[in-house]
Amino acid sequence: MAIEAVYLDLYGTLINIETNENMEEIYRAIAHYLTFHGVSLSRGELRDRYYAIMKEMKRESPEKYPEIDVLAIWEVLLTQENSKPAKRRAELAQALAQLYRAISRTRLQRYEGAKRALKELQQNYRLGMISDAQPCFALPEMKAMKIKKYFDVRVISGDYGFRKPDPRLFEWALEKLGVRPHEAIYVGNDMYRDVYGAQRAGMKTIFVDSNQGAKSYSDTAPDYYARDLFQVLEGVAFLAEQGRTPADQG
């Protein structure tokens, strides 16, 4: 059966990102910003409250691989502080989440070959993205990196409440494009979350060796190793040829 779609991870695969959530500047700046909205917390209080709410949400999650919702964290904090009319809290929560991300982010750039790989793949396959991320971060960052337009479907863990390697993220991405597992390839940089997760859903996998992600996981091996995104193109061509039947070849 011919390959119909290629799905890719985002961070560590297409986007080279680095963040530091331990920076005191994050909590100082947000605490100061909140004074304009009637909330008076020290940076230490803000940090402790943020992580306490996050920990409680994870504890209450029924999922094996729980994913946080950063917008919900800020909305809870604002509700506890009785800040803003309820209908405006969501708007302020998004501003706070993106401010947090902007200050904590120390690097944001495409990996070499990312746009070329996406352009070439798009000529022959439908493209999807499956990422452990928050939509309020991932979508604007994809747009900033000029890669958002290449994807027919985007499955982001923050929308679902659980993370990879849960196979449901992969299964839903397949369903959105109407593609069967053996008709799809998944490309990622983490042997556990990406390769193991996609294989649980029945997909072919390519591991791209970047500067991020787990390089190994027990009894897990991809269908193709790629040293970079240029070699990912070779890997897709190789796996696509392997999957072709005489009928596909005409």
C-alpha positions as CSV (number, residue, x, y, z in Angstrom):
1,M,0.0,0.0,0.0
2,A,1.4,3.4,-1.0
3,I,2.3,6.0,1.6
4,E,-0.3,8.8,1.6
5,A,0.7,11.1,4.4
6,V,3.8,12.2,6.4
7,Y,3.3,13.4,10.0
8,L,6.0,15.3,11.8
9,D,6.8,16.4,15.4
10,L,7.4,20.1,15.9
11,Y,9.8,21.0,18.7
12,G,13.2,19.3,18.4
13,T,12.3,18.1,14.9
14,L,11.4,21.2,12.9
15,I,11.8,24.0,15.4
16,N,15.0,24.3,17.5
17,I,13.7,25.8,20.8
18,E,15.1,26.4,24.2
19,T,13.3,27.7,27.3
20,N,14.2,28.3,30.9
21,E,11.2,28.4,33.2
22,N,13.5,28.9,36.3
23,M,14.3,32.5,35.3
24,E,13.2,34.8,38.1
25,E,12.6,37.5,35.5
26,I,9.5,35.6,34.3
27,Y,7.7,35.8,37.7
28,R,8.9,39.3,38.5
29,A,7.6,40.7,35.2
30,I,4.3,38.9,35.3
31,A,3.7,39.9,39.0
32,H,4.4,43.5,38.0
33,Y,2.1,43.2,35.0
34,L,-0.7,41.8,37.2
35,T,-0.8,44.9,39.3
36,F,-2.4,46.6,36.4
37,H,-5.2,44.0,36.7
38,G,-5.9,44.2,40.4
39,V,-3.7,41.3,41.5
40,S,-1.0,41.8,44.0
41,L,1.4,38.9,44.4
42,S,5.2,38.8,44.9
43,R,7.2,36.9,42.3
44,G,7.8,34.1,44.7
45,E,4.1,33.8,45.5
46,L,3.2,33.9,41.9
47,R,5.7,31.1,41.0
48,D,4.6,28.9,43.9
49,R,0.9,29.3,43.1
50,Y,1.5,28.6,39.4
51,Y,3.3,25.3,40.1
52,A,0.9,24.3,42.8
53,I,-2.1,24.7,40.4
54,M,-0.1,22.8,37.7
55,K,0.7,19.9,40.2
56,E,-2.9,19.7,41.3
57,M,-4.2,19.5,37.7
58,K,-1.7,16.7,36.9
59,R,-2.7,14.9,40.1
60,E,-6.4,15.0,39.2
61,S,-5.9,13.9,35.6
62,P,-7.1,10.4,34.8
63,E,-4.6,10.1,32.0
64,K,-1.5,7.9,32.0
65,Y,0.5,10.7,30.2
66,P,-1.2,13.9,31.4
67,E,-0.8,17.2,29.6
68,I,-1.3,20.5,31.3
69,D,-3.3,23.4,30.0
70,V,-1.4,26.6,30.6
71,L,-4.5,28.7,29.9
72,A,-6.4,26.8,32.5
73,I,-3.6,27.3,35.1
74,W,-3.8,31.1,34.6
75,E,-7.6,31.2,34.6
76,V,-7.6,29.3,38.0
77,L,-5.1,31.7,39.4
78,L,-7.1,34.7,38.2
79,T,-10.3,33.2,39.6
80,Q,-8.7,32.6,43.0
81,E,-7.7,36.3,42.9
82,N,-11.1,37.4,41.7
83,S,-9.4,39.3,38.9
84,K,-11.4,40.6,36.0
85,P,-15.0,39.8,35.2
86,A,-15.2,36.1,34.4
87,K,-15.8,36.7,30.7
88,R,-12.5,38.6,30.4
89,R,-10.3,36.1,32.4
90,A,-9.7,33.9,29.4
91,E,-8.3,36.9,27.4
92,L,-6.0,37.9,30.2
93,A,-5.0,34.2,30.8
94,Q,-3.8,34.0,27.2
95,A,-1.8,37.2,27.5
96,L,-0.1,35.9,30.7
97,A,0.6,32.5,29.1
98,Q,2.3,34.1,26.1
99,L,4.2,36.6,28.2
100,Y,5.5,33.7,30.3
101,R,6.6,31.9,27.1
102,A,8.2,35.0,25.6
103,I,10.3,35.7,28.6
104,S,11.3,32.1,29.2
105,R,12.2,31.5,25.6
106,T,16.0,31.7,24.9
107,R,16.1,30.3,21.4
108,L,13.6,29.9,18.5
109,Q,14.7,29.0,15.0
110,R,14.1,26.4,12.3
111,Y,16.4,23.5,12.0
112,E,18.5,23.6,8.8
113,G,16.5,22.1,5.9
114,A,13.1,22.4,7.6
115,K,11.4,24.5,4.9
116,R,13.0,22.5,2.1
117,A,11.9,19.2,3.6
118,L,8.3,20.4,4.0
119,K,8.1,21.9,0.5
120,E,9.4,18.7,-1.1
121,L,7.2,16.4,1.0
122,Q,4.1,18.5,0.3
123,Q,4.5,17.8,-3.4
124,N,3.8,14.1,-2.9
125,Y,2.1,13.7,0.5
126,R,-0.4,15.2,2.7
127,L,1.3,16.6,5.8
128,G,0.2,16.6,9.4
129,M,1.8,17.7,12.7
130,I,1.5,15.9,16.0
131,S,3.2,17.7,18.9
132,D,3.3,17.8,22.6
133,A,2.7,21.5,23.0
134,Q,0.3,24.3,24.0
135,P,-1.8,25.7,21.1
136,C,-1.3,29.2,22.3
137,F,2.5,28.8,21.9
138,A,2.8,26.3,19.1
139,L,0.5,27.9,16.5
140,P,2.0,31.5,16.7
141,E,5.6,30.0,16.8
142,M,4.9,27.9,13.7
143,K,3.6,31.0,12.0
144,A,6.7,33.0,13.1
145,M,8.9,30.2,11.7
146,K,6.9,30.3,8.4
147,I,5.9,26.6,8.5
148,K,2.3,26.6,9.7
149,K,1.0,26.7,6.1
150,Y,2.4,23.4,5.1
151,F,0.2,21.2,7.4
152,D,-3.2,19.9,6.5
153,V,-3.9,18.9,10.1
154,R,-2.3,19.8,13.4
155,V,-2.8,17.7,16.5
156,I,-1.5,19.5,19.7
157,S,-1.5,17.7,23.0
158,G,-2.7,20.7,24.9
159,D,-6.1,20.4,23.2
160,Y,-6.6,16.9,24.4
161,G,-5.2,16.6,28.0
162,F,-2.6,13.9,27.3
163,R,0.7,13.6,25.6
164,K,2.7,11.3,23.4
165,P,3.4,8.4,23.5
166,D,-0.4,8.0,24.0
167,P,-1.4,6.4,20.6
168,R,-4.7,8.3,20.5
169,L,-2.9,11.5,19.4
170,F,-1.5,9.6,16.4
171,E,-4.8,7.8,15.7
172,W,-6.8,11.0,15.7
173,A,-4.3,12.6,13.4
174,L,-4.7,9.7,11.0
175,E,-8.5,9.9,11.2
176,K,-8.4,13.7,10.4
177,L,-6.7,12.9,7.1
178,G,-8.6,9.7,6.5
179,V,-5.4,7.8,6.3
180,R,-4.7,4.2,7.6
181,P,-1.7,3.6,9.8
182,H,0.3,1.6,7.2
183,E,-0.2,4.5,4.8
184,A,1.6,7.0,7.0
185,I,5.1,7.8,8.2
186,Y,5.8,9.7,11.4
187,V,9.0,11.8,11.8
188,G,10.3,12.7,15.3
189,N,13.3,13.3,17.4
190,D,12.4,11.3,20.6
191,M,12.6,7.6,20.6
192,Y,10.1,7.2,23.4
193,R,7.5,9.9,22.7
194,D,7.7,9.9,18.9
195,V,9.0,6.5,17.7
196,Y,7.5,4.3,20.3
197,G,4.2,6.3,20.3
198,A,3.8,6.2,16.6
199,Q,4.6,2.5,16.4
200,R,1.9,1.8,19.0
201,A,-0.5,3.3,16.5
202,G,0.8,1.2,13.6
203,M,2.7,3.9,11.7
204,K,6.1,3.7,10.0
205,T,8.7,5.9,11.8
206,I,11.7,8.0,11.1
207,F,14.0,9.1,13.9
208,V,15.8,12.4,13.2
209,D,18.8,12.8,15.4
210,S,18.6,16.4,16.7
211,N,20.0,18.2,19.7
212,Q,16.9,17.3,21.7
213,G,14.9,14.2,22.7
214,A,15.6,10.7,24.0
215,K,18.0,8.9,21.8
216,S,16.9,5.4,22.9
217,Y,14.1,3.5,24.5
218,S,13.9,-0.2,25.5
219,D,13.3,-2.5,22.6
220,T,12.4,0.4,20.2
221,A,13.9,1.1,16.9
222,P,12.7,3.3,14.1
223,D,12.2,2.1,10.5
224,Y,14.8,4.7,9.4
225,Y,17.4,6.7,11.1
226,A,18.1,10.3,9.8
227,R,21.0,12.4,10.9
228,D,19.1,15.6,9.8
229,L,16.0,16.8,7.9
230,F,17.8,16.5,4.5
231,Q,18.2,12.8,5.2
232,V,14.5,12.6,6.3
233,L,13.7,13.1,2.6
234,E,15.7,10.1,1.8
235,G,14.0,8.1,4.5
236,V,10.6,8.9,3.3
237,A,11.5,7.9,-0.2
238,F,13.0,4.7,1.0
239,L,10.0,3.7,3.2
240,A,7.5,4.8,0.5
241,E,9.2,2.5,-2.0
242,Q,9.2,-0.4,0.5
243,G,5.5,0.0,0.9
244,R,4.6,0.1,-2.8
245,T,2.9,-2.9,-4.3
246,P,2.8,-4.0,-8.0
247,A,-0.6,-2.4,-8.3
248,D,0.7,0.9,-6.9
249,Q,3.5,0.8,-9.5
250,G,1.0,0.4,-12.3
